[in-house]
Amino acid sequence: MDVRTRGVAVFLLLSFGLAWGGMFTAAALGMSLVNPLVQLATIAFTPAIAAVVVRVWVTKEGFADAGLAVRVRSAWPYYLAAGLGPLGLVAATAGLAAILGLWTPDLSALDLAVPGVPGWLFVVLLVAAMPLLAPLFAGEELGWTSYLRMRVFPGRPVAATVATGLIWAVWHYPLAFLGYIEFGNVVLGLLVWTVSFLLQEIVLSWLWLNSGTVWTASLAHAGNNLVWSLLNSILLTEAGGVDDFVVMLVGTVPLAALCGWIVLSGRLRADRTGRRGGARLASPNVRAAAVAPDAGRVRSGQAGA
């Protein structure tokens, strides 16, 4: 087993072992995984912990390609896309729900979200909170997008993104049985949830590859949970009476359209990495040689926990 393969294997064992162990332990102790504090204490940082352990002690490759630099000056278009994209997805999801006759357009529910706070200000505050919460979601992005995605199927960016998205989805599966999310039909629910995670990973990988920094992906991940999921729930489920599963299903349509543009336009190609001044991420062969030069070894279903 070469260094890269050993690193991936240890990363997966730690990511799944720590997270699943934490989830089932919390459930056994009567703690709700809907509680963000319980999520933070048990699962939120396990992919990052696994990536750190592997980078420091297993492969000893360090963090040169982890994308830790913020790079605001060179990556600002991708920060802007990550910050405003979730609002665009909310508008597209709500618009499609209205076209399908599932929802009568009405934004008054936003005025009731926080007593005394106008709906428009509530939305502004949610978007403003995204950068503050991005470090929390880096607990996943430093593992999935910044570490794993670069090491599965080297040189095959689309395949690597699909594999990472599927693994990321499976990592969340216990939440469907521990009270975090409920599906009337578990098999169908997990299928659509998996597709949603896969599509989200395509967007996160696009941001990561083209910006050269993990913080654009972390910002978008924060927006997924804080803006897209929450506003869809308030407008469509709580106020509009649309079933959670239907909201999740409708929400995958505009997300799939965005992902289609990303993939078909070649924006996941490895040779686009750092093209706009982002981090110059080494090719898999270069990274492997640096590691071992002697051998050249190389409650909405939209929300991720």
C-alpha positions as CSV (number, residue, x, y, z in Angstrom):
1,M,0.0,0.0,0.0
2,D,1.6,3.3,-1.1
3,V,1.6,6.5,1.0
4,R,-1.4,8.1,-0.7
5,T,-3.6,5.0,-0.3
6,R,-2.5,4.5,3.3
7,G,-3.3,8.1,4.0
8,V,-6.8,7.9,2.5
9,A,-7.6,4.7,4.3
10,V,-6.6,6.1,7.7
11,F,-8.5,9.3,7.0
12,L,-11.7,7.4,6.2
13,L,-11.3,5.2,9.3
14,L,-10.8,8.2,11.6
15,S,-13.5,10.3,9.9
16,F,-16.2,7.6,10.1
17,G,-15.1,6.1,13.4
18,L,-15.0,9.4,15.3
19,A,-18.1,10.8,13.8
20,W,-20.3,7.7,13.9
21,G,-19.0,6.8,17.4
22,G,-19.9,10.4,18.5
23,M,-23.3,10.3,17.0
24,F,-24.4,7.0,18.5
25,T,-22.8,7.8,21.8
26,A,-24.8,11.1,21.9
27,A,-28.0,9.3,21.0
28,A,-27.4,6.7,23.7
29,L,-26.9,9.5,26.3
30,G,-30.2,11.1,25.2
31,M,-28.7,14.1,23.5
32,S,-30.4,15.5,20.4
33,L,-28.3,15.8,17.3
34,V,-30.5,18.6,16.2
35,N,-28.8,20.6,18.8
36,P,-25.9,22.5,17.1
37,L,-23.8,22.2,20.3
38,V,-24.1,18.5,20.3
39,Q,-23.1,18.4,16.6
40,L,-20.0,20.6,17.4
41,A,-19.0,18.4,20.3
42,T,-19.4,15.1,18.5
43,I,-19.0,15.3,14.7
44,A,-18.4,18.7,13.2
45,F,-14.6,18.6,13.4
46,T,-13.9,14.9,12.9
47,P,-12.9,15.2,9.2
48,A,-10.5,18.0,10.0
49,I,-9.1,16.1,12.9
50,A,-8.6,13.0,10.6
51,A,-6.9,15.1,8.0
52,V,-4.5,16.7,10.5
53,V,-3.6,13.3,12.0
54,V,-2.9,11.9,8.5
55,R,-1.0,14.9,7.2
56,V,1.2,15.1,10.4
57,W,1.7,11.5,11.4
58,V,0.8,9.1,8.6
59,T,1.9,10.6,5.3
60,K,3.9,13.4,7.0
61,E,3.2,15.6,3.9
62,G,2.3,18.7,5.9
63,F,-0.2,21.4,4.9
64,A,1.3,23.0,1.8
65,D,-1.6,22.0,-0.4
66,A,-4.4,22.4,2.2
67,G,-5.4,25.9,1.0
68,L,-5.2,27.5,4.4
69,A,-4.3,31.0,3.1
70,V,-7.3,33.3,2.9
71,R,-6.3,34.9,-0.4
72,V,-9.1,37.6,-0.4
73,R,-7.4,39.7,-3.1
74,S,-7.1,36.9,-5.7
75,A,-10.1,34.9,-4.8
76,W,-12.7,37.6,-4.1
77,P,-15.0,36.6,-7.0
78,Y,-15.3,33.1,-5.5
79,Y,-15.9,34.6,-2.0
80,L,-18.7,36.7,-3.6
81,A,-20.1,33.6,-5.3
82,A,-20.0,31.6,-2.1
83,G,-21.5,34.4,-0.1
84,L,-24.4,35.3,-2.4
85,G,-24.9,31.9,-4.1
86,P,-27.1,30.5,-1.3
87,L,-29.5,33.4,-1.7
88,G,-29.8,32.7,-5.4
89,L,-30.6,29.1,-4.7
90,V,-33.3,30.1,-2.2
91,A,-34.8,32.4,-4.9
92,A,-34.6,29.6,-7.5
93,T,-36.1,27.0,-5.2
94,A,-38.9,29.2,-4.1
95,G,-39.6,30.3,-7.7
96,L,-39.7,26.7,-8.9
97,A,-42.1,25.8,-6.0
98,A,-44.3,28.6,-7.1
99,I,-44.3,27.6,-10.7
100,L,-45.2,24.1,-9.7
101,G,-48.1,25.4,-7.7
102,L,-46.6,24.1,-4.4
103,W,-46.2,27.5,-2.8
104,T,-48.0,30.9,-3.0
105,P,-45.3,33.6,-3.0
106,D,-45.4,35.3,0.4
107,L,-42.3,36.7,2.2
108,S,-44.2,37.8,5.3
109,A,-42.9,34.8,7.2
110,L,-39.5,36.4,7.2
111,D,-40.8,39.3,9.3
112,L,-41.9,36.8,12.0
113,A,-38.6,34.8,12.1
114,V,-37.2,37.1,14.8
115,P,-39.7,39.3,16.7
116,G,-39.1,43.0,16.0
117,V,-36.6,42.4,13.1
118,P,-37.8,43.1,9.6
119,G,-37.6,40.2,7.2
120,W,-35.0,42.0,4.9
121,L,-32.8,42.7,7.9
122,F,-33.1,39.1,9.1
123,V,-31.8,37.9,5.7
124,V,-28.9,40.4,5.8
125,L,-27.9,39.3,9.2
126,L,-27.9,35.6,8.1
127,V,-25.6,36.4,5.2
128,A,-23.4,38.6,7.5
129,A,-23.1,35.7,9.9
130,M,-21.7,33.3,7.3
131,P,-18.1,34.5,7.5
132,L,-18.3,34.2,11.3
133,L,-19.5,30.6,11.1
134,A,-17.2,29.5,8.2
135,P,-14.4,28.3,10.6
136,L,-16.9,25.8,12.1
137,F,-17.7,24.4,8.7
138,A,-14.0,24.2,7.8
139,G,-14.1,21.3,10.2
140,E,-15.6,19.4,7.3
141,E,-14.1,21.1,4.4
142,L,-10.5,20.6,5.6
143,G,-11.3,16.9,5.5
144,W,-13.5,16.3,2.5
145,T,-12.7,19.0,-0.1
146,S,-9.2,20.0,1.0
147,Y,-7.8,16.6,1.7
148,L,-9.8,13.6,0.5
149,R,-11.0,15.0,-2.9
150,M,-7.4,15.7,-3.9
151,R,-6.4,12.1,-3.2
152,V,-9.1,9.9,-4.7
153,F,-8.8,9.3,-8.4
154,P,-5.7,11.6,-8.9
155,G,-5.8,13.3,-12.3
156,R,-9.6,12.6,-12.7
157,P,-11.3,15.7,-11.1
158,V,-14.9,14.8,-11.9
159,A,-14.5,11.2,-10.7
160,A,-12.7,12.5,-7.5
161,T,-15.5,15.0,-6.9
162,V,-18.3,12.4,-7.3
163,A,-16.5,9.9,-5.0
164,T,-16.0,12.6,-2.4
165,G,-19.6,13.6,-2.6
166,L,-20.8,10.0,-2.2
167,I,-18.5,9.4,0.8
168,W,-19.6,12.6,2.4
169,A,-23.2,11.6,2.0
170,V,-22.7,8.2,3.5
171,W,-20.9,9.8,6.5
172,H,-24.2,11.6,7.3
173,Y,-26.4,8.5,7.0
174,P,-26.7,7.8,10.8
175,L,-28.4,11.2,11.2
176,A,-31.4,9.8,9.3
177,F,-31.9,7.2,12.1
178,L,-31.0,9.3,15.1
179,G,-33.6,12.0,15.0
180,Y,-31.8,14.7,13.0
181,I,-33.9,14.2,9.9
182,E,-36.9,11.9,9.2
183,F,-37.9,10.4,5.9
184,G,-41.3,8.8,5.3
185,N,-39.5,6.4,2.9
186,V,-36.0,6.0,4.2
187,V,-34.6,4.5,1.0
188,L,-36.0,7.2,-1.2
189,G,-35.1,9.9,1.3
190,L,-31.5,8.8,1.5
191,L,-31.3,8.5,-2.3
192,V,-32.4,12.2,-2.8
193,W,-30.2,13.3,0.2
194,T,-27.2,11.6,-1.4
195,V,-27.9,13.4,-4.7
196,S,-28.1,16.7,-2.8
197,F,-24.7,16.1,-1.1
198,L,-23.1,15.1,-4.4
199,L,-24.3,18.2,-6.1
200,Q,-23.2,20.4,-3.2
201,E,-19.7,18.8,-3.4
202,I,-19.5,19.8,-7.1
203,V,-20.0,23.4,-6.1
204,L,-17.6,23.2,-3.2
205,S,-15.0,21.6,-5.4
206,W,-15.4,24.3,-8.0
207,L,-14.9,27.0,-5.4
208,W,-11.9,25.2,-4.0
209,L,-10.1,24.4,-7.3
210,N,-10.6,27.9,-8.8
211,S,-9.9,30.0,-5.7
212,G,-7.0,27.9,-4.2
213,T,-8.3,28.4,-0.7
214,V,-10.5,26.2,1.5
215,W,-12.2,29.2,3.0
216,T,-14.4,29.8,-0.1
217,A,-15.8,26.3,0.3
218,S,-16.2,26.7,4.0
219,L,-18.1,30.0,3.4
220,A,-20.4,28.3,0.9
221,H,-20.9,25.4,3.3
222,A,-22.0,27.9,6.0
223,G,-24.4,29.5,3.5
224,N,-25.9,26.1,2.7
225,N,-26.9,25.4,6.3
226,L,-27.5,29.0,7.5
227,V,-29.2,30.6,4.5
228,W,-30.4,28.0,1.9
229,S,-31.7,25.4,4.3
230,L,-33.1,27.8,6.9
231,L,-34.8,30.2,4.5
232,N,-36.3,27.3,2.5
233,S,-37.6,25.8,5.7
234,I,-39.1,29.2,6.9
235,L,-40.7,30.1,3.6
236,L,-41.7,26.8,2.1
237,T,-42.2,24.3,4.9
238,E,-43.2,26.4,8.0
239,A,-45.2,29.1,6.2
240,G,-46.0,27.4,2.9
241,G,-46.9,24.0,4.3
242,V,-44.7,22.2,1.7
243,D,-43.3,18.9,2.9
244,D,-39.6,18.8,3.9
245,F,-38.9,16.0,1.4
246,V,-40.6,17.9,-1.4
247,V,-38.6,21.0,-0.6
248,M,-35.4,19.0,-0.7
249,L,-36.4,17.4,-4.0
250,V,-37.3,20.8,-5.6
251,G,-34.1,22.3,-4.2
252,T,-32.0,19.8,-6.1
253,V,-33.3,21.1,-9.5
254,P,-31.6,24.6,-9.5
255,L,-28.6,23.1,-7.8
256,A,-28.3,20.4,-10.5
257,A,-28.5,23.1,-13.2
258,L,-25.6,25.0,-11.5
259,C,-23.6,21.8,-11.3
260,G,-24.3,21.0,-14.9
261,W,-22.8,24.3,-15.9
262,I,-19.8,23.7,-13.7
263,V,-19.1,20.3,-15.1
264,L,-20.0,20.8,-18.8
265,S,-17.9,24.0,-18.9
266,G,-14.9,22.2,-17.6
267,R,-14.6,24.1,-14.4
268,L,-13.6,21.1,-12.5
269,R,-10.5,20.4,-14.6
270,A,-7.4,20.0,-12.6
271,D,-5.5,22.5,-14.8
272,R,-7.8,25.3,-13.8
273,T,-6.4,25.1,-10.2
274,G,-5.1,28.5,-9.1
275,R,-5.6,30.0,-12.5
276,R,-6.8,33.2,-11.0
277,G,-4.0,33.7,-8.6
278,G,-5.0,31.1,-6.0
279,A,-2.8,28.5,-4.4
280,R,-0.7,26.6,-6.8
281,L,-1.6,23.1,-5.8
282,A,0.9,20.4,-6.7
283,S,-0.1,17.6,-9.0
284,P,-0.7,14.2,-7.4
285,N,2.7,12.9,-8.6
286,V,4.6,16.0,-7.3
287,R,2.9,15.7,-3.9
288,A,3.6,12.0,-3.7
289,A,7.3,12.6,-4.6
290,A,7.5,15.2,-1.9
291,V,6.1,12.7,0.6
292,A,8.4,9.8,-0.4
293,P,11.1,11.0,-2.8
294,D,12.9,7.7,-2.5
295,A,10.1,5.7,-4.0
296,G,8.0,8.3,-5.8
297,R,4.9,7.0,-3.9
298,V,2.7,8.4,-4.3
299,R,-34.1,19.5,9.6
300,S,-34.2,20.3,6.0
301,G,-32.7,17.5,3.9
302,Q,-30.6,20.1,2.1
303,A,-28.5,20.8,5.2
304,G,-25.3,19.0,5.9
305,A,-24.6,18.5,9.6
